[in-house]
Amino acid sequence: MTEFAILGGGCFWCTEAVYLRIPGILSVTSGYAGGSNPHPTYKEICTGTTGHAEVIKIEFDPEVISYSKVLEIFWNSHDPTTLNRQGNDVGTQYRSVIFYLNEKQKELAVESKRKHAYLFPDPIVTEISAAPEFYPAEEYHQNYFTLNPQNPYCHYVIFPKLKKLGLKL
């Protein structure tokens, strides 16, 4: 039986590209969660006024990768100490967030945050909240890095991130 995780670590193109290269990850869907209006569009969330975060919904095989390992990758793949920002991406839509789907995920997320705090010189500002409604992003955002490696953003942001994490380009 598969499990799911919903994580926001800045731009969903980056987080999707990371998790799609991890054994045990079965699928990754870029989307939006945590805002006020139903079925938001990319144009709407880019205003920073809807309250949604760019997130990914990960389907994984817990026999291959644990939720704790999914979270470990999360901490290592973005800067959880910058409020509403990842690099040059600024706004509440780029916040660091873990949306838990059950009480066990909540416990593991809180423990993982505490356990990984020593890795960073500044306090972790990652939000840990109950999962709200998840809305898949538009089709052109799905599997973005694989389909658009020539995009300058991919070249300057995603390639270095994958290299840093030792993941296949």
Salt bridges, closest charged atoms under 4 A:
GLU72 OE2 - LYS69 NZ 3.34
GLU111 OE2 - ARG114 NH2 2.35
GLU127 OE1 - ARG95 NE 3.01
GLU138 OE1 - HIS141 NE2 3.84
